[in-house]
Each structure stands twice: as C-alpha cells, then as structure tokens.
Amino acid sequence: MALSLAPRHFVTKMEENVKRVDDRLNDYIKDSNENNIHDIRTAIRRLDASFTSLPKKMRRKTKIRKYVTTSKQLFKVNSQVRDYDIIFEKLQKYSSEPIYGKLTGSLNRKRKTKLASARKTALSLRDLPVPRVMENQIPAKQLETRFNKVVLRLRQRIEQDLPVVLTNTNKIEVLHELRKTCKKIRYLLEQVSHQNGVNKREIHAIITELEDIQDILGSIHDNDTMIAYVKKLGHPNEVTNVLHDEISERNKKYEDFIQFCKGSDTRHNFLHQITLLT
C-alpha cells in the first residue's frame, strides 16, 4: 500500500496536535489527576508522530525540537506516575489485608515525588513558544519519503518482534517495545486516515487492529508492572496471593493475545494487516 502525506494535510494535523498538547497541558497543570495524565500523554504521542514525520531540516529547528523534547520528558515522568496509579488500583482488591496500608503509604510518597518532577517539567513546557510549521517550508517529496521511511521501519520492527513474543511469554521487554511500536505506527497512520488519495478503508482497518492489540498489550503491561513491583518487596509471604493472582491473570491475557495475532482467517490477522503497509 503506497502511502502519501500531503504538506497541506500534514500542516493541518500538526497544528491540531500542537494545540491539543497546549490545551491538555493547561488542564494537567490545573489538576494532575489520572484522566489529565492520560490525556497529556496521548496528546504528546500524537505530536511526536507529526514531529517524526518531518524532513530532517525541519526536525533540527531549535524551537520545534526543544518543544518536542521537553514534551517527551514530561511523557516519561508521567509514565512513572501512571505505573504507581496502576499499582494503587490493583492493590484496592487487597485493602482488607494488613500489608495494604504499608504498601500504599510507600507508593504515595514515591508518586508525590514523581508528580512534583512532572509538574516542574510541565511548567517549563508551557513557557516555551508553541512551534509552527508552514506548508511552503515542507517539500512534498521529502515529506513523503520521510513518512514512508518511518512507517517501514516500524513495520519491520513489528515483524521482527511479534514472532519472538508469540513463542516466548517471558520476553517482557520485547513485548513492551512491541506495544510502543504499535502506538507509534497507529498515530502515524492517523495522519493520513482522512486524506484524499489513500485507501481509507484499509488504513482504518489497520488502525482498528492496532487499537485492539494496544488494549491487550496495555493490559498485560499493567500486570507486568504489578508483578515487578511485588517481586521487589521484602514481604514475600504477605504478598504471595497478590503475585499469584497477577501471574494467573497475565497468563490468560497472553493466551488471548496469541489467539488475536494468529486469527482464524490468515487474510485478516494482525501481521498480515501490517505487511500491507508500504
């Protein structure tokens, strides 16, 4: 499937993505709750997809690069805050047990420290000038070449990592990278999904597949986050049931993941959809 990203359409999408970050950044600074953490993270991912699509000359411009780099720093710290929130949520099931208070007390302190760091980064991002790109600054051929190069690289990464995790449930880091790659390619494809001259049906079908697999892998990642946290604790006997529950839940979700990827119809399974790109 040949993919083309027109400068006019690209500029419109990038302006939308920059504005989304700016709007959600203000919401996040006012109230750094779980919803606003989620919203600023997704906004930053979409902005990064636009930035990654730019030709090299534009990516090197100081104003654009600094804004995106700072936004990604905010994303990274908020990822750690989100991990604490996941653990909090999972621990709620064990709130009647003695260990609960001790664990949540420690988590609260760690979350507070990370959130303070994240808010400091958010304030520095808000102080930066909002970047803009003009259509006449972006050569159409360079934009198309760059966009397809990035999509191809991500597609090849999925083709490389997917067989590994389908045959080995313990490849946690590879699975985590696969999840991130799926998100990156999804946000890239969103840039062309409403553009004239592309097969919208095929693009939307692939985006839907990517969203579905993201949900599955995201849920497994939540289990892995909790499992890693529990294993680091110095109270093995008190948290044995927590660890057992999380591992059992993860194993079931992993089976769902394998079935989803293989599919009953080879023409419509996940890997086949991905190979249609570029």
C-alpha atoms as an extended CHARMM CRD file, in Angstrom:
* protein
*
       278  EXT
         1         1  MET       CA              0.0000000000        0.0000000000        0.0000000000  PROA      1               0.0000000000
         2         2  ALA       CA              1.6350000000        3.2510000000       -1.1240000000  PROA      2               0.0000000000
         3         3  LEU       CA              1.2900000000        5.9770000000        1.4990000000  PROA      3               0.0000000000
         4         4  SER       CA              1.4460000000        9.6660000000        0.7320000000  PROA      4               0.0000000000
         5         5  LEU       CA              1.3000000000       12.5670000000        3.1820000000  PROA      5               0.0000000000
         6         6  ALA       CA              0.4840000000       15.9070000000        1.5380000000  PROA      6               0.0000000000
         7         7  PRO       CA              2.1490000000       19.0250000000        3.0710000000  PROA      7               0.0000000000
         8         8  ARG       CA             -1.1610000000       20.8710000000        3.4230000000  PROA      8               0.0000000000
         9         9  HSD       CA             -2.8200000000       17.9780000000        5.2180000000  PROA      9               0.0000000000
        10        10  PHE       CA              0.2700000000       17.4130000000        7.3480000000  PROA      10              0.0000000000
        11        11  VAL       CA              0.4520000000       21.0400000000        8.4920000000  PROA      11              0.0000000000
        12        12  THR       CA             -3.2190000000       20.9500000000        9.4780000000  PROA      12              0.0000000000
        13        13  LYS       CA             -2.6840000000       17.7740000000       11.5330000000  PROA      13              0.0000000000
        14        14  MET       CA              0.4480000000       19.1220000000       13.1620000000  PROA      14              0.0000000000
        15        15  GLU       CA             -1.3230000000       22.3290000000       14.1720000000  PROA      15              0.0000000000
        16        16  GLU       CA             -4.1050000000       20.2010000000       15.6840000000  PROA      16              0.0000000000
        17        17  ASN       CA             -1.5670000000       18.1100000000       17.5760000000  PROA      17              0.0000000000
        18        18  VAL       CA              0.3390000000       21.1180000000       18.9110000000  PROA      18              0.0000000000
        19        19  LYS       CA             -2.9010000000       22.7690000000       20.0230000000  PROA      19              0.0000000000
        20        20  ARG       CA             -4.0100000000       19.5380000000       21.6980000000  PROA      20              0.0000000000
        21        21  VAL       CA             -0.7830000000       19.4160000000       23.7230000000  PROA      21              0.0000000000
        22        22  ASP       CA             -1.1350000000       23.0870000000       24.6510000000  PROA      22              0.0000000000
        23        23  ASP       CA             -4.7670000000       22.6830000000       25.7650000000  PROA      23              0.0000000000
        24        24  ARG       CA             -4.1950000000       19.4850000000       27.7080000000  PROA      24              0.0000000000
        25        25  LEU       CA             -1.0410000000       20.8790000000       29.2650000000  PROA      25              0.0000000000
        26        26  ASN       CA             -3.0740000000       23.6580000000       30.8570000000  PROA      26              0.0000000000
        27        27  ASP       CA             -5.6250000000       21.1240000000       32.1440000000  PROA      27              0.0000000000
        28        28  TYR       CA             -2.8070000000       18.9950000000       33.5430000000  PROA      28              0.0000000000
        29        29  ILE       CA             -1.1830000000       21.9210000000       35.3650000000  PROA      29              0.0000000000
        30        30  LYS       CA             -4.5260000000       22.8780000000       36.9150000000  PROA      30              0.0000000000
        31        31  ASP       CA             -5.2210000000       19.3210000000       38.0680000000  PROA      31              0.0000000000
        32        32  SER       CA             -2.7620000000       16.4520000000       37.5830000000  PROA      32              0.0000000000
        33        33  ASN       CA             -5.3630000000       13.7240000000       38.0320000000  PROA      33              0.0000000000
        34        34  GLU       CA             -5.3310000000       10.3400000000       36.2810000000  PROA      34              0.0000000000
        35        35  ASN       CA             -7.5370000000       11.4870000000       33.3850000000  PROA      35              0.0000000000
        36        36  ASN       CA             -5.4040000000       14.5410000000       32.6740000000  PROA      36              0.0000000000
        37        37  ILE       CA             -2.2350000000       12.4490000000       32.9000000000  PROA      37              0.0000000000
        38        38  HSD       CA             -3.7090000000       10.0930000000       30.2910000000  PROA      38              0.0000000000
        39        39  ASP       CA             -4.8100000000       12.9680000000       28.0540000000  PROA      39              0.0000000000
        40        40  ILE       CA             -1.4830000000       14.7880000000       28.0520000000  PROA      40              0.0000000000
        41        41  ARG       CA              0.3390000000       11.5200000000       27.3250000000  PROA      41              0.0000000000
        42        42  THR       CA             -1.7990000000       10.7060000000       24.2720000000  PROA      42              0.0000000000
        43        43  ALA       CA             -1.5050000000       14.3100000000       23.0470000000  PROA      43              0.0000000000
        44        44  ILE       CA              2.2940000000       14.1030000000       23.2660000000  PROA      44              0.0000000000
        45        45  ARG       CA              2.3130000000       10.8050000000       21.3460000000  PROA      45              0.0000000000
        46        46  ARG       CA              0.3730000000       12.3980000000       18.5030000000  PROA      46              0.0000000000
        47        47  LEU       CA              2.6590000000       15.4090000000       18.4410000000  PROA      47              0.0000000000
        48        48  ASP       CA              5.6840000000       13.1230000000       18.3300000000  PROA      48              0.0000000000
        49        49  ALA       CA              4.1770000000       11.3080000000       15.3280000000  PROA      49              0.0000000000
        50        50  SER       CA              3.9780000000       14.6360000000       13.4730000000  PROA      50              0.0000000000
        51        51  PHE       CA              7.4900000000       15.6260000000       14.5120000000  PROA      51              0.0000000000
        52        52  THR       CA              8.9120000000       12.2340000000       13.4740000000  PROA      52              0.0000000000
        53        53  SER       CA              7.3240000000       12.6680000000       10.0240000000  PROA      53              0.0000000000
        54        54  LEU       CA              9.1060000000       15.9520000000        9.3510000000  PROA      54              0.0000000000
        55        55  PRO       CA             12.0990000000       16.0360000000        6.9910000000  PROA      55              0.0000000000
        56        56  LYS       CA             15.4680000000       16.2880000000        8.7630000000  PROA      56              0.0000000000
        57        57  LYS       CA             15.9410000000       20.0170000000        8.1490000000  PROA      57              0.0000000000
        58        58  MET       CA             12.6780000000       20.8220000000        9.9460000000  PROA      58              0.0000000000
        59        59  ARG       CA             13.3600000000       18.3870000000       12.8000000000  PROA      59              0.0000000000
        60        60  ARG       CA             16.6070000000       20.2230000000       13.5130000000  PROA      60              0.0000000000
        61        61  LYS       CA             14.9410000000       23.5990000000       14.0230000000  PROA      61              0.0000000000
        62        62  THR       CA             15.6070000000       24.6540000000       17.6060000000  PROA      62              0.0000000000
        63        63  LYS       CA             12.0960000000       25.8150000000       18.5280000000  PROA      63              0.0000000000
        64        64  ILE       CA             10.3680000000       22.6610000000       17.2750000000  PROA      64              0.0000000000
        65        65  ARG       CA             12.9930000000       20.2620000000       18.6110000000  PROA      65              0.0000000000
        66        66  LYS       CA             13.0660000000       21.8350000000       22.0860000000  PROA      66              0.0000000000
        67        67  TYR       CA              9.2810000000       21.8330000000       22.4090000000  PROA      67              0.0000000000
        68        68  VAL       CA              9.0040000000       18.1760000000       21.3960000000  PROA      68              0.0000000000
        69        69  THR       CA             11.9990000000       17.0940000000       23.5130000000  PROA      69              0.0000000000
        70        70  THR       CA             10.5410000000       18.7620000000       26.6200000000  PROA      70              0.0000000000
        71        71  SER       CA              7.1140000000       17.2630000000       25.9570000000  PROA      71              0.0000000000
        72        72  LYS       CA              8.6860000000       13.7970000000       25.7410000000  PROA      72              0.0000000000
        73        73  GLN       CA             10.4490000000       14.3870000000       29.0580000000  PROA      73              0.0000000000
        74        74  LEU       CA              7.0380000000       15.1660000000       30.5510000000  PROA      74              0.0000000000
        75        75  PHE       CA              5.6740000000       11.9820000000       28.9850000000  PROA      75              0.0000000000
        76        76  LYS       CA              8.4520000000        9.8820000000       30.5150000000  PROA      76              0.0000000000
        77        77  VAL       CA              7.9910000000       11.1520000000       34.0780000000  PROA      77              0.0000000000
        78        78  ASN       CA              4.2170000000       10.8200000000       33.8060000000  PROA      78              0.0000000000
        79        79  SER       CA              4.6890000000        7.2120000000       32.6920000000  PROA      79              0.0000000000
        80        80  GLN       CA              6.2070000000        6.5080000000       36.1000000000  PROA      80              0.0000000000
        81        81  VAL       CA              3.3340000000        8.2880000000       37.8350000000  PROA      81              0.0000000000
        82        82  ARG       CA              0.8930000000        6.2080000000       35.8030000000  PROA      82              0.0000000000
        83        83  ASP       CA              2.6610000000        3.0000000000       36.8960000000  PROA      83              0.0000000000
        84        84  TYR       CA              2.0860000000        3.9600000000       40.5250000000  PROA      84              0.0000000000
        85        85  ASP       CA             -1.5810000000        4.6010000000       39.7600000000  PROA      85              0.0000000000
        86        86  ILE       CA             -1.8680000000        1.1390000000       38.1730000000  PROA      86              0.0000000000
        87        87  ILE       CA             -0.3880000000       -0.4660000000       41.2750000000  PROA      87              0.0000000000
        88        88  PHE       CA             -2.7180000000        1.5430000000       43.5290000000  PROA      88              0.0000000000
        89        89  GLU       CA             -5.7190000000        0.3750000000       41.5460000000  PROA      89              0.0000000000
        90        90  LYS       CA             -4.6680000000       -3.2620000000       41.6740000000  PROA      90              0.0000000000
        91        91  LEU       CA             -3.9570000000       -3.1060000000       45.3990000000  PROA      91              0.0000000000
        92        92  GLN       CA             -7.5240000000       -1.9810000000       46.0710000000  PROA      92              0.0000000000
        93        93  LYS       CA             -8.5680000000       -5.6380000000       45.8200000000  PROA      93              0.0000000000
        94        94  TYR       CA             -6.4580000000       -6.3620000000       48.9130000000  PROA      94              0.0000000000
        95        95  SER       CA             -7.4720000000       -3.3400000000       51.0020000000  PROA      95              0.0000000000
        96        96  SER       CA             -8.7100000000       -5.5440000000       53.8490000000  PROA      96              0.0000000000
        97        97  GLU       CA             -5.2810000000       -7.1520000000       54.3380000000  PROA      97              0.0000000000
        98        98  PRO       CA             -2.6770000000       -5.7870000000       56.8240000000  PROA      98              0.0000000000
        99        99  ILE       CA              0.0060000000       -5.2760000000       54.1640000000  PROA      99              0.0000000000
       100       100  TYR       CA             -2.2000000000       -2.8340000000       52.2220000000  PROA      100             0.0000000000
       101       101  GLY       CA             -1.5680000000        0.2430000000       54.3970000000  PROA      101             0.0000000000
       102       102  LYS       CA              2.1890000000       -0.2260000000       54.4070000000  PROA      102             0.0000000000
       103       103  LEU       CA              2.3770000000       -0.6140000000       50.6240000000  PROA      103             0.0000000000
       104       104  THR       CA              0.1080000000        2.2990000000       49.7640000000  PROA      104             0.0000000000
       105       105  GLY       CA              1.9410000000        4.5990000000       52.1740000000  PROA      105             0.0000000000
       106       106  SER       CA              5.2180000000        3.9790000000       50.3860000000  PROA      106             0.0000000000
       107       107  LEU       CA              3.5860000000        4.3430000000       46.9790000000  PROA      107             0.0000000000
       108       108  ASN       CA              2.0230000000        7.6620000000       47.9240000000  PROA      108             0.0000000000
       109       109  ARG       CA              5.4050000000        9.1030000000       48.8190000000  PROA      109             0.0000000000
       110       110  LYS       CA              7.0080000000        7.9000000000       45.5900000000  PROA      110             0.0000000000
       111       111  ARG       CA              4.1140000000        9.1470000000       43.4680000000  PROA      111             0.0000000000
       112       112  LYS       CA              4.1970000000       12.5620000000       45.1150000000  PROA      112             0.0000000000
       113       113  THR       CA              7.9190000000       12.9150000000       44.3310000000  PROA      113             0.0000000000
       114       114  LYS       CA              7.4960000000       11.9100000000       40.6700000000  PROA      114             0.0000000000
       115       115  LEU       CA              4.4450000000       14.1020000000       40.2100000000  PROA      115             0.0000000000
       116       116  ALA       CA              6.3250000000       17.1290000000       41.5570000000  PROA      116             0.0000000000
       117       117  SER       CA              9.0400000000       16.4850000000       38.9770000000  PROA      117             0.0000000000
       118       118  ALA       CA              6.4490000000       16.0690000000       36.2110000000  PROA      118             0.0000000000
       119       119  ARG       CA              4.6820000000       19.3060000000       37.1000000000  PROA      119             0.0000000000
       120       120  LYS       CA              8.0040000000       21.1660000000       37.0430000000  PROA      120             0.0000000000
       121       121  THR       CA              8.6200000000       19.8760000000       33.5190000000  PROA      121             0.0000000000
       122       122  ALA       CA              5.0550000000       20.8020000000       32.5300000000  PROA      122             0.0000000000
       123       123  LEU       CA              5.5860000000       24.3800000000       33.6630000000  PROA      123             0.0000000000
       124       124  SER       CA              8.8170000000       24.6200000000       31.6760000000  PROA      124             0.0000000000
       125       125  LEU       CA              6.9990000000       23.2870000000       28.6110000000  PROA      125             0.0000000000
       126       126  ARG       CA              4.2620000000       25.8820000000       28.9700000000  PROA      126             0.0000000000
       127       127  ASP       CA              6.9110000000       28.6290000000       28.9930000000  PROA      127             0.0000000000
       128       128  LEU       CA              8.2690000000       27.5430000000       25.6070000000  PROA      128             0.0000000000
       129       129  PRO       CA              6.9960000000       29.1970000000       22.4060000000  PROA      129             0.0000000000
       130       130  VAL       CA              4.4750000000       26.9970000000       20.6030000000  PROA      130             0.0000000000
       131       131  PRO       CA              6.0970000000       25.7000000000       17.3780000000  PROA      131             0.0000000000
       132       132  ARG       CA              4.5800000000       26.2710000000       13.9590000000  PROA      132             0.0000000000
       133       133  VAL       CA              5.4050000000       24.9520000000       10.5050000000  PROA      133             0.0000000000
       134       134  MET       CA              4.3360000000       26.4490000000        7.2010000000  PROA      134             0.0000000000
       135       135  GLU       CA              3.3000000000       24.4600000000        4.1610000000  PROA      135             0.0000000000
       136       136  ASN       CA              5.8630000000       26.1970000000        1.9430000000  PROA      136             0.0000000000
       137       137  GLN       CA              8.6520000000       25.0660000000        4.3120000000  PROA      137             0.0000000000
       138       138  ILE       CA              7.9910000000       21.3710000000        3.6620000000  PROA      138             0.0000000000
       139       139  PRO       CA              8.9980000000       19.8480000000        0.2930000000  PROA      139             0.0000000000
       140       140  ALA       CA              6.2940000000       17.3420000000       -0.6610000000  PROA      140             0.0000000000
       141       141  LYS       CA              8.7180000000       14.6910000000       -1.8840000000  PROA      141             0.0000000000
       142       142  GLN       CA             10.8800000000       14.8710000000        1.2440000000  PROA      142             0.0000000000
       143       143  LEU       CA              7.8070000000       14.6280000000        3.4690000000  PROA      143             0.0000000000
       144       144  GLU       CA              6.5030000000       11.5730000000        1.6100000000  PROA      144             0.0000000000
       145       145  THR       CA              9.9230000000        9.8990000000        1.6570000000  PROA      145             0.0000000000
       146       146  ARG       CA             10.4150000000       10.5280000000        5.3480000000  PROA      146             0.0000000000
       147       147  PHE       CA              6.9150000000        9.3940000000        6.2870000000  PROA      147             0.0000000000
       148       148  ASN       CA              7.2060000000        6.1080000000        4.4010000000  PROA      148             0.0000000000
       149       149  LYS       CA             10.6880000000        5.5090000000        5.7840000000  PROA      149             0.0000000000
       150       150  VAL       CA              9.4290000000        5.7750000000        9.3660000000  PROA      150             0.0000000000
       151       151  VAL       CA              6.3510000000        3.6070000000        8.6880000000  PROA      151             0.0000000000
       152       152  LEU       CA              8.5320000000        0.9530000000        7.0290000000  PROA      152             0.0000000000
       153       153  ARG       CA             10.9930000000        0.9420000000        9.9250000000  PROA      153             0.0000000000
       154       154  LEU       CA              8.1980000000        0.4720000000       12.4630000000  PROA      154             0.0000000000
       155       155  ARG       CA              6.5270000000       -2.2010000000       10.3490000000  PROA      155             0.0000000000
       156       156  GLN       CA              9.7860000000       -4.1460000000       10.1690000000  PROA      156             0.0000000000
       157       157  ARG       CA             10.2000000000       -3.8260000000       13.9240000000  PROA      157             0.0000000000
       158       158  ILE       CA              6.7460000000       -5.3470000000       14.4570000000  PROA      158             0.0000000000
       159       159  GLU       CA              7.5250000000       -8.1620000000       12.0130000000  PROA      159             0.0000000000
       160       160  GLN       CA             10.7390000000       -8.8500000000       13.9440000000  PROA      160             0.0000000000
       161       161  ASP       CA              9.3410000000       -8.6640000000       17.4840000000  PROA      161             0.0000000000
       162       162  LEU       CA              5.9530000000      -10.3220000000       17.0370000000  PROA      162             0.0000000000
       163       163  PRO       CA              7.2290000000      -13.8920000000       16.3620000000  PROA      163             0.0000000000
       164       164  VAL       CA              9.5380000000      -13.5680000000       19.3890000000  PROA      164             0.0000000000
       165       165  VAL       CA              6.7710000000      -12.7490000000       21.8740000000  PROA      165             0.0000000000
       166       166  LEU       CA              4.3520000000      -15.2480000000       20.3550000000  PROA      166             0.0000000000
       167       167  THR       CA              6.7660000000      -18.0750000000       21.1690000000  PROA      167             0.0000000000
       168       168  ASN       CA              8.1350000000      -16.8440000000       24.4970000000  PROA      168             0.0000000000
       169       169  THR       CA              5.8900000000      -15.3310000000       27.1590000000  PROA      169             0.0000000000
       170       170  ASN       CA              8.9040000000      -14.2060000000       29.2070000000  PROA      170             0.0000000000
       171       171  LYS       CA             10.1760000000      -11.6610000000       26.6860000000  PROA      171             0.0000000000
       172       172  ILE       CA              8.7090000000       -8.8110000000       28.7200000000  PROA      172             0.0000000000
       173       173  GLU       CA             10.9130000000       -6.0330000000       27.3230000000  PROA      173             0.0000000000
       174       174  VAL       CA             10.2910000000       -7.1220000000       23.7290000000  PROA      174             0.0000000000
       175       175  LEU       CA              6.5580000000       -7.1960000000       24.4300000000  PROA      175             0.0000000000
       176       176  HSD       CA              6.7480000000       -3.7140000000       25.9170000000  PROA      176             0.0000000000
       177       177  GLU       CA              8.6210000000       -2.4330000000       22.8480000000  PROA      177             0.0000000000
       178       178  LEU       CA              6.0690000000       -4.0720000000       20.5580000000  PROA      178             0.0000000000
       179       179  ARG       CA              3.2890000000       -2.2080000000       22.3520000000  PROA      179             0.0000000000
       180       180  LYS       CA              5.1090000000        1.1070000000       21.9290000000  PROA      180             0.0000000000
       181       181  THR       CA              5.8040000000        0.4030000000       18.2660000000  PROA      181             0.0000000000
       182       182  CYS       CA              2.1220000000       -0.3270000000       17.6390000000  PROA      182             0.0000000000
       183       183  LYS       CA              1.2100000000        3.0140000000       19.2010000000  PROA      183             0.0000000000
       184       184  LYS       CA              3.7630000000        4.8920000000       17.1200000000  PROA      184             0.0000000000
       185       185  ILE       CA              2.6140000000        3.4000000000       13.8350000000  PROA      185             0.0000000000
       186       186  ARG       CA             -1.0420000000        3.9340000000       14.7360000000  PROA      186             0.0000000000
       187       187  TYR       CA             -0.5170000000        7.6540000000       15.3650000000  PROA      187             0.0000000000
       188       188  LEU       CA              1.4420000000        7.9570000000       12.1390000000  PROA      188             0.0000000000
       189       189  LEU       CA             -1.3900000000        6.3540000000       10.1760000000  PROA      189             0.0000000000
       190       190  GLU       CA             -3.9220000000        8.6650000000       11.8070000000  PROA      190             0.0000000000
       191       191  GLN       CA             -2.2080000000       11.5000000000        9.9490000000  PROA      191             0.0000000000
       192       192  VAL       CA             -3.2550000000       10.0770000000        6.5940000000  PROA      192             0.0000000000
       193       193  SER       CA             -6.5250000000        8.3730000000        7.5700000000  PROA      193             0.0000000000
       194       194  HSD       CA             -8.7380000000       11.2360000000        6.3410000000  PROA      194             0.0000000000
       195       195  GLN       CA             -6.5570000000       12.3970000000        3.4910000000  PROA      195             0.0000000000
       196       196  ASN       CA             -7.6670000000       12.2150000000       -0.1210000000  PROA      196             0.0000000000
       197       197  GLY       CA             -5.7690000000        9.7810000000       -2.2980000000  PROA      197             0.0000000000
       198       198  VAL       CA             -5.3650000000        6.9780000000        0.2440000000  PROA      198             0.0000000000
       199       199  ASN       CA             -7.3410000000        3.7970000000        0.7330000000  PROA      199             0.0000000000
       200       200  LYS       CA             -9.2550000000        4.9490000000        3.8010000000  PROA      200             0.0000000000
       201       201  ARG       CA            -10.8970000000        1.5540000000        4.3620000000  PROA      201             0.0000000000
       202       202  GLU       CA             -7.5600000000       -0.2710000000        4.5800000000  PROA      202             0.0000000000
       203       203  ILE       CA             -5.9770000000        2.4190000000        6.7500000000  PROA      203             0.0000000000
       204       204  HSD       CA             -8.8970000000        2.3970000000        9.1880000000  PROA      204             0.0000000000
       205       205  ALA       CA             -8.8320000000       -1.4120000000        9.2940000000  PROA      205             0.0000000000
       206       206  ILE       CA             -5.1610000000       -1.3790000000       10.2880000000  PROA      206             0.0000000000
       207       207  ILE       CA             -5.7150000000        1.3830000000       12.8560000000  PROA      207             0.0000000000
       208       208  THR       CA             -8.5250000000       -0.6800000000       14.3900000000  PROA      208             0.0000000000
       209       209  GLU       CA             -6.2330000000       -3.7280000000       14.5600000000  PROA      209             0.0000000000
       210       210  LEU       CA             -3.5410000000       -1.6170000000       16.2160000000  PROA      210             0.0000000000
       211       211  GLU       CA             -6.0090000000       -0.2100000000       18.7610000000  PROA      211             0.0000000000
       212       212  ASP       CA             -7.1920000000       -3.7110000000       19.6290000000  PROA      212             0.0000000000
       213       213  ILE       CA             -3.6970000000       -5.0730000000       20.1100000000  PROA      213             0.0000000000
       214       214  GLN       CA             -2.7300000000       -1.9910000000       22.1290000000  PROA      214             0.0000000000
       215       215  ASP       CA             -5.5740000000       -2.6840000000       24.5370000000  PROA      215             0.0000000000
       216       216  ILE       CA             -4.4460000000       -6.2910000000       25.0040000000  PROA      216             0.0000000000
       217       217  LEU       CA             -0.7620000000       -5.4460000000       25.3610000000  PROA      217             0.0000000000
       218       218  GLY       CA             -1.5410000000       -2.4900000000       27.6320000000  PROA      218             0.0000000000
       219       219  SER       CA             -3.4460000000       -4.7470000000       29.9950000000  PROA      219             0.0000000000
       220       220  ILE       CA             -0.5940000000       -7.2860000000       30.0030000000  PROA      220             0.0000000000
       221       221  HSD       CA              1.8720000000       -4.4700000000       30.6750000000  PROA      221             0.0000000000
       222       222  ASP       CA             -0.1990000000       -3.4280000000       33.6890000000  PROA      222             0.0000000000
       223       223  ASN       CA              0.1430000000       -6.9830000000       35.0200000000  PROA      223             0.0000000000
       224       224  ASP       CA              3.8890000000       -6.9340000000       34.3750000000  PROA      224             0.0000000000
       225       225  THR       CA              4.1920000000       -3.6000000000       36.2030000000  PROA      225             0.0000000000
       226       226  MET       CA              2.4070000000       -5.0420000000       39.2210000000  PROA      226             0.0000000000
       227       227  ILE       CA              4.3460000000       -8.3210000000       39.1320000000  PROA      227             0.0000000000
       228       228  ALA       CA              7.6960000000       -6.4910000000       39.0040000000  PROA      228             0.0000000000
       229       229  TYR       CA              6.6310000000       -4.2840000000       41.9070000000  PROA      229             0.0000000000
       230       230  VAL       CA              5.5190000000       -7.2140000000       44.0810000000  PROA      230             0.0000000000
       231       231  LYS       CA              8.6990000000       -9.1880000000       43.3640000000  PROA      231             0.0000000000
       232       232  LYS       CA             10.8200000000       -6.3080000000       44.6510000000  PROA      232             0.0000000000
       233       233  LEU       CA              9.0410000000       -6.2230000000       48.0010000000  PROA      233             0.0000000000
       234       234  GLY       CA             10.6800000000       -7.6090000000       51.0860000000  PROA      234             0.0000000000
       235       235  HSD       CA              7.4780000000       -9.2650000000       52.3500000000  PROA      235             0.0000000000
       236       236  PRO       CA              7.1920000000      -12.4260000000       50.1720000000  PROA      236             0.0000000000
       237       237  ASN       CA              4.7920000000      -14.3460000000       52.4150000000  PROA      237             0.0000000000
       238       238  GLU       CA              2.4120000000      -11.4310000000       52.8100000000  PROA      238             0.0000000000
       239       239  VAL       CA              2.0940000000      -10.7700000000       49.0860000000  PROA      239             0.0000000000
       240       240  THR       CA              2.1740000000      -14.3220000000       47.7240000000  PROA      240             0.0000000000
       241       241  ASN       CA             -1.5270000000      -14.2690000000       46.8830000000  PROA      241             0.0000000000
       242       242  VAL       CA             -1.1480000000      -10.9230000000       45.0880000000  PROA      242             0.0000000000
       243       243  LEU       CA              1.6630000000      -12.2860000000       42.9500000000  PROA      243             0.0000000000
       244       244  HSD       CA             -0.2630000000      -15.4890000000       42.1990000000  PROA      244             0.0000000000
       245       245  ASP       CA             -3.3540000000      -13.5580000000       41.1080000000  PROA      245             0.0000000000
       246       246  GLU       CA             -1.3990000000      -11.2570000000       38.8170000000  PROA      246             0.0000000000
       247       247  ILE       CA              0.5300000000      -14.0830000000       37.1490000000  PROA      247             0.0000000000
       248       248  SER       CA             -2.6640000000      -16.0790000000       36.5620000000  PROA      248             0.0000000000
       249       249  GLU       CA             -4.4070000000      -13.0560000000       35.0780000000  PROA      249             0.0000000000
       250       250  ARG       CA             -1.4190000000      -12.2920000000       32.8670000000  PROA      250             0.0000000000
       251       251  ASN       CA             -1.2480000000      -15.8690000000       31.5430000000  PROA      251             0.0000000000
       252       252  LYS       CA             -4.8850000000      -15.7310000000       30.4940000000  PROA      252             0.0000000000
       253       253  LYS       CA             -4.4390000000      -12.3950000000       28.7390000000  PROA      253             0.0000000000
       254       254  TYR       CA             -1.3480000000      -13.6990000000       26.9770000000  PROA      254             0.0000000000
       255       255  GLU       CA             -3.3540000000      -16.5610000000       25.5420000000  PROA      255             0.0000000000
       256       256  ASP       CA             -5.9080000000      -14.0310000000       24.2890000000  PROA      256             0.0000000000
       257       257  PHE       CA             -3.0640000000      -12.0640000000       22.7150000000  PROA      257             0.0000000000
       258       258  ILE       CA             -1.7280000000      -15.1340000000       20.8890000000  PROA      258             0.0000000000
       259       259  GLN       CA             -5.1730000000      -16.0190000000       19.5490000000  PROA      259             0.0000000000
       260       260  PHE       CA             -5.7620000000      -12.4520000000       18.4230000000  PROA      260             0.0000000000
       261       261  CYS       CA             -2.4960000000      -12.2830000000       16.4930000000  PROA      261             0.0000000000
       262       262  LYS       CA             -2.9050000000      -15.6360000000       14.7830000000  PROA      262             0.0000000000
       263       263  GLY       CA             -6.5570000000      -15.2150000000       13.9190000000  PROA      263             0.0000000000
       264       264  SER       CA             -8.7420000000      -17.7680000000       12.2190000000  PROA      264             0.0000000000
       265       265  ASP       CA             -8.5190000000      -16.0720000000        8.8270000000  PROA      265             0.0000000000
       266       266  THR       CA             -4.9670000000      -15.5080000000        7.6030000000  PROA      266             0.0000000000
       267       267  ARG       CA             -6.1090000000      -12.7040000000        5.3150000000  PROA      267             0.0000000000
       268       268  HSD       CA             -7.2570000000      -10.6400000000        8.2620000000  PROA      268             0.0000000000
       269       269  ASN       CA             -4.8020000000      -11.4660000000       11.0280000000  PROA      269             0.0000000000
       270       270  PHE       CA             -2.6880000000       -8.7750000000       12.6030000000  PROA      270             0.0000000000
       271       271  LEU       CA              0.6580000000       -9.4910000000       10.9540000000  PROA      271             0.0000000000
       272       272  HSD       CA             -0.9490000000       -9.7010000000        7.5080000000  PROA      272             0.0000000000
       273       273  GLN       CA             -2.5170000000       -6.2720000000        8.0120000000  PROA      273             0.0000000000
       274       274  ILE       CA              0.8460000000       -4.8080000000        8.9670000000  PROA      274             0.0000000000
       275       275  THR       CA              2.6140000000       -6.2400000000        5.9300000000  PROA      275             0.0000000000
       276       276  LEU       CA              0.2430000000       -4.2630000000        3.7110000000  PROA      276             0.0000000000
       277       277  LEU       CA              1.9970000000       -1.0500000000        4.7680000000  PROA      277             0.0000000000
       278       278  THR       CA              4.4710000000        0.4900000000        2.2700000000  PROA      278             0.0000000000
